[in-house]
Amino acid sequence: MKNIMWVCVITLAFSTMVMASDIAFYVGAPNIDGWYDTDTMNADVETIIAESGHLFKDIQKFNDDQFDDFGAWMDENTNDGEMDILWLNGCVPSVLYPFPNLEPDGSRIEEWLDGGNMIINVGDWFGYVSYEGGPRQSENGTSGAANILDLSSGIIVSADNTSLTVTPTGKEYLPSLNDTVITYRPIVLSAVVDPWEVAAVFASTDGTDAGPQADPVVIHNTETNAYVAFVNQSAGSGPPGWLDDRGLTCAEFINNWVNEVVGLGIQPLASGSDPKDGALHPDTWVTLNMAAGRFRRFS
């Protein structure tokens, strides 16, 4: 009986490993016209991986030469029963949403959200444009976000150099934020309508959850269970136009809000920044899960 129970524990441990989340970063060309330079983008991604990589069983980075692999990864993870995360540098490449608005319904990125996953958008106006390959491509304009989210184009507005006050929620979950942040493309909270809801406001016009404009902010789809986080949609060649450290803020968001409020499943690694496949020895899994109180050992 003792051996049978240990087999059950090990089986449960490996079944939970499947439920751990994955994350991918789009590191193709960002909007370099004052919004995000490539070196800073790559440094931010490395910060996120270093600070949050232990929460994921698989971490991938895709540039503009890897669209076949990028698309395959998205397809494989869209409906896998996990809430996986896609990090965008403010641009949406054609492998996710063909520009200019050539696939307003049923695009790969829309299917990603319909599968109950998360997007973190950092930098330029979500869905507006792509710089894949280097040059500015045909614009989706305001229709990009509207089509992907099935919300009005007024969900995001152009508001250069808007100063927002960090909310109590922002101070709790994103401690690296100063008392105020600058946004160029804030989210209009009144445009977040059913089935979407405002899940968290980290900085807003009046420093409260009521807004009326916010950034950083998270919205949640109550039907698909998707999340979209907008983190510092701003230009301005670095602070004060940007956050002091976009990478650190994103890592705090993942560690403190996503992991604690939403949950990322049981992580297959205790630490490390490259958890590809993430397989641990069964005895290690049992030890970790028993220590966490997830399983009981029966004699």
C-alpha positions, 0 to 999 in steps of 0.5 A: 500500500505504501508503494502504491501511495508513492506512485500516486504522489509521483503521478500527481506531481508530474500531472501538475508539471503539465499545468505550469505556465509558459512565456514567450517574448517577441523581440523583433524590431520595436518602434525605435522612433523614440518608443523603445530601442533594441538594446533596452528592449533586450535588457528588459527581457533579460531582467524579466527572465532573471527575475521571473523565469523560475515561475515558468516551465518553458521560456522562448524568445522570437525575433523577425526571422523566427515566425514559423517557430513563433506561430507554431509555439503560439498554436501549441500553447493557445488551448493547452489548458494553461494560462500562458503569457505572450510579452510584446514590445509594443508591436504586433507582428504579422505572424500574430495579426496580419497588417493592415487589419487583414484578419480582423477576426480569428487572428492568431493573437485573438485566438490566443486570448480566446484560449484564456491566455495573457498578453503583456504589452510594453511600449507603443499603442497595442496593436497599432503598428509593426516594425518587423524587419526594421521599417515601419509597416502598414498601420492597423491604427486604432482598429488593431486593438479594437479588432483583437479585443472586440472593444471600441477603438476608444479603448486606447487614446493618444495623450502624450505626456499624461502624468498618472498617479500610482494607486495603492494597488500599484504601490503594493504590487509594483513597488519600483514605481515612483509616485507618478508615471508618464503615459502617452497611450493610456487605457480608457477605463469606461471603454472596458465593457462586458465581457471585459472588466478592469482587473487591476489599476496600478496608476490612473488619472486620479490615483484610484481604481476609477481612473478615468485613464490608466497605465499600467493596468490589466483587463480581464475577459470574464468569458474566455478568462484572458488577461491583457496588461498594458505596461507603460505605453509611452515614448520619450527616450527613457525616464521620465517618459518611461518607467525607471525600469520597464523590465523590473516593472514587468517582473514585479507584475508577473511575480507579485500580481500574476503569480499571487492573484491569478496563479501560474500553476505549480512551478517545475523549477525552484529557481533558474532562468532557463527552465526549458522542458523543466523536468525534475527528478520524481523524488525532487518533485515529491519533496517540493510538493510535500514541503509546500503541503500539496500532498500527504504521505501515507504509510 
